[in-house]
Amino acid sequence: MSKFNVTSFNPQAFGAYINTIPQVSKNELIKSRALSVNSEIKRVFASQTGTAYAVLPMYGLLDGEALNYDGGTSITADTTKTYERGVVVIGRAKAWLEQDFAEDITGGAGFMDNVAGQVAEYFDSVDQDTLLAVLGGIFNMTDDEGLSFSEAHTLDISEIDDGLCGVTTLNTAVQKASGDNKGRYSICIMHSAVATNLENINLLEYLKYTDKNGIQRSMNIGTWNGRTVLVDDSMPVEESSGGSIYTTYVLGKGAFDYADVGVNVPYEIYRDPFTNGGQETFIARQRKCFAPYGISYIKANQASLSPTNEELSDGANWEIANDGMENKTYINHRAIPICRIISKG
């Protein structure tokens, strides 16, 4: 049992407490099934001490032309394809420090409670930054198959008419990316400028909730053509001579396999009784895997055992899942439920 000030600090109990605090962004992603919790990924990394990277098999679909069953045609057999997908564990850590003197002059403001109330939301933002880095990376792939994916899964309307999203934009984008599988798409993550434009033309409706005082309030979560919308100004924005260019990501069911791989000590307190008259540091760590469906992380440019967001954004680190042969056979990119819309709002 660790100590925080004069009270006991139980890392397990603190972790359980953190998990009871609402984590809106992650919860909505999981509820949309865009993040699919993958116990197999967690098992692979848990059973291989120290492993931060693994190559997992992806099994191909049955295909081939059916033969005529007429009593005279011999039946021949085909084999199914097995593809390979690299997945990587992403480790992140952060610490916050409070001086004893600060607690003294504020009459015990409650450093621990303050941290507990914010650390879940903080790591929600960390995870979202990770997801954005991964999405940036897969749309930065430079090999031929990666370029084909990027072209098919991008709807760029920024130079068409006024460049604004309209009635047909979302439906066109998901059909362009996945054809008759467009029904798999369930969530959009967009900048508030895009959301405001959709509001102005009555295409976006925010969900509402009733607070403890019985007052109905709007949430920062809406729907667009039946898809859940998360509004977040951390979405990519580029400035051009014609104004701001926004990227909206549209994700489908199973777009990402997700696993919280865990760490040996997720939370701890370090006390230094000497510096500044005494101070305590709260330390948090996590190791998670966000693996886009059908896309392999190949670790071409990675300096340490955990990739930085810059390395995750590097298109050279990603490729469409394939059979690993010299003349590679790739999965059909239409099966990957990830696309983006580039617009002026």
N, C-alpha and C positions, 0 to 999 in steps of 0.2 A: 504494500500500500504506500503510495507516494503522499507527500504533504503539500498542501497549498495554503500559505499562511499558517494558521493553527488548525486547519481542518483537513481531514483526510481527502485525498484525491484518488478516485477509483477510475482508471482509464476506461474500463469496460462500461461502467455505469454512465460515464460522461458520453461515451460513444452512443449508447442507447438513447440518452437524452437528446443528443444532436439529431438523431434520426427522427425524433418526434416533431421537430421544427419544420414547418412547411417549406418545401423546396420546389417552387412553382415550375421553373423551366424544365427541370429534369422530370418532375412528375408528369407534366403534359407530354413530354417526349415519350416517356415509357407508356403512358396511357394510350397514346396514338399508335403504339407498337412499332414506331420508327426505330426505337432502341429495343432489340430483342435480347433479353438476358440469356446468356449462353453459358450453361454450367460446364459444358465440355471444355471451353477455353479455360475456365477457372481451374478445372481438374488437371488439365495439361500442365499449367504453370505451377500448381500446388504440388504436383508429384515430381517435379524436376527442380530441386533446390538450386536457386541462383539463376534459373533460366529467365531471360527477358525477351526471347524471340522464339517463335515456333512456326513450322510449316505444317498446315493442316490440309487434309484431303477434302475436296469438294466433288461430290458424285454427280456425273452428268445425267441428263434425262434420256429415257429410252427413245430411240429414233429408228430410222430405216423404213423402207417401203415394205408394206405387208405383201406377202406372197399369195398367189392364187391357190386355194385349197380345192383341187379338182381330182385328186386321186392319182395324178400323174406328175405333178410338179414337186420336186424335192424341196424340203424345207432347209434353208440355210440359216446360220446363226451369225449375228453381229455381236460385238462387244460394246459395253458402255464405256464412255470416256471418264477418266478420273483426272480432275484438275487439282492444282496446288494453289494454296493461298497462304501467304506469310502474314502473321499477326505479331504485333509488338506490344509490350507492356510499357505504359507511360507513367512515370513516377513524378510526383509533384510534392513539394513540402513548403511550409511557411511557418514563421514564428512571430509572436507578438510579445512585447516586453512592457512591464509596468513597474515603476519604482514604488518602494514602500512609502516614500515621502508623499508621492502623489495621492496615494490612498489616505494618508494621514490628513492632508490639508483639505481633502474633499469629504472628510467624515466617513470614509469607507464607501466609495462610489460603486464598488462591486465589479472589479476587473474581470473576475471569472464569469459572472453572469453576462457581462457585456460581450465577452468572447463567445460564450455559448450561444448567445442570441444571434450572432452574425457569422459564425464560422461555416454553417451549412450553406448560407447564401453565398458566401465568399467562394466556396469550392464549386457551387453551381456555376458561377461565372468562370472559374478556372476550367471546368469541364466544357463549357460552351466555347471558350477560346480554343480548347483542344479540338473540338468538333469542327470549328471554322477552319483551323489549320489543316485538318485532314481533308475537308471539302476543297479547300484551296489547292492542296496537293494533287488530288485526283483529277481536278480540272486543269492542272498544269502538266499532265503527262505528255511526253513529247514523241513517243514511238507511234507508229502508224495506227495501231489498234487503239491506243490512248487518245490520239487525235480524233479518230472516228467516234469514240465515245463522247468526247467533249463537244463535238459538232452536233451530234444527234441529241444530246441531253441539255443543250443550251438553246433557249429562245431569246434572241436579242432583238428587242423592239425599240431600242434607244434611238435609232435613226429613222424610224418609220412614223410618219405623221407627227404627232406631238410627243411620241415616245412614252406615253403613259399607259399603264395597265388598264384594260377595259373588260368588257363582258366576256369576250372569248379567250382572253390571254391564258388563263390557267388551264382551261381544257385543251387548248392548242399545245401548250408546253408539255403536258403529261402524255398526250397522244404522240407527239413528235418523238418523245423519249422512249416510250414503251408500247406504243400501238394499242392492241386490245387488252394489254395488261394495265392500262391507265387507272383502273379502279383500285389498284394497290396503294395509290398515293393518298396520304391521310393528314399531312401537316405541312404548313408553310411557315417559314421564319423570315420576317421582313423588317426593314427599317420603318420608322414611324412616318417618314415622308410618303412611302408607298402605301402604308395603311391609311393615312389621311386622305390620299387621293381616292382610294377605294371607298372610304366613308362618304366622301363628297358625292360619289355617284351611286350611293346606296348599295354597294356590293359587299360591304363588310359590316357585320353585326357583332357587337361585343357581348360576351356572356355576362350574366349578372349574378350577384349573390346578395343575401340579406345579412347585414351585420347583427351584432348582439343587441343593438338598439332597435332592430326592426326596420332599419333604413336600407333600401335597395341601392346597391352601388355596382358600377361597371368594373369588370376585371380587365387586365391587360391581355386578355385572351379572347379572340373572336373566331368567326367562321367565314370562309370564302368558298363558294360553290361546294359547301358541305365539308370542307377540309378545315381542321383546326389551324388557327393563325396565332403565332407568337410574335409579338412586336418587340423588337430589340434594336437599339441604335448602334450595337456593335457589329451589325451586318456590314459587309464591304461597301464602301463608297469611294468612287473615283471622281476627281474633278476634271472636267473637260471644258473646252471653249464654249460648248453649248450648254453647260450647266452640270449639275451633279448626276452621276450615273450610279444606280443602286443595283445590288444583286440580291435577289430573293431565292432562297433554297426551298425546294419542294421535296419532301421525303415520303417514302412509302413504307408499308409494313415490312419490317425486317431489313430496313436500309442499313442498319448497323447492328452487328453482334456486339454485345456489351458484357463485360465481366469486371466486377470489383475484385481484383486479385488479392488485395489485402497486404498489410505490412506487419512486421513483428510488433512494433509499438506505434499505433496510429496517433495516440495523444500522450503527451507527458508534460510535466512541469519541471523546469530547472531553476533552482534557487541559488542566487549569488548573494551572500550576506554582506559582502564588502563593498562592491562597486556602487557608487552613488548612495551609500548608506544602506544598501540592501535593495535588491530587485528580483523579480521573478519573470521567467520567460515561459510562455505557453507555446508548445511546438506541435504541429500537426503534419502528418504525412499520409500519402495515399498512392496506390499503384492500381491503375485501371487499364482496361483494353477497350478501345473503340475501333472495331474492325468493319470497314464498309463491305457490304455483301458483294461478292464477285470481283473484288479488287484486292490485289496482293501487295503487301508492303515488302519490298525487296532489300531494304537496308543498304542501298548503294552509297549513300552519303550520311553516315551517322557516326559521331565521334565518341559517344559514351554508351552505356548500357540502357539509357533512357533517351528517346529523341526529344529535342527541343521543338517548340512550335515552328521555328524556322525550318528545321529539318523535316517536319511533317508537311510543311507547305511546299517542299521541294518535289517537283514532279518526277525527278529522276528516281525517287524512292518508291514509286508506285507503278504497277502495271496491271492490266486486266488479267484475272486468274486464267491460267493455261495449264497444259499437260506437261510442261517442263521439257519437252522434246526439242531437238535442234530446229525442226520446222514446227513451230508452236501452233497448237490448236487452242483457240480461246473460247471461253463461254460466250454466249450470245449477250451482247451488252444491253439488249432490251429487257433482260431479266433483272437488271440492276435498277432498283426503284429510287434513283437519285437524279434530280434535274435542277436547273436553275433558270431564272428569268432575269434578264438584264434590261433595265428600263430607267426612265427619268422620273419615275414616281408611280 
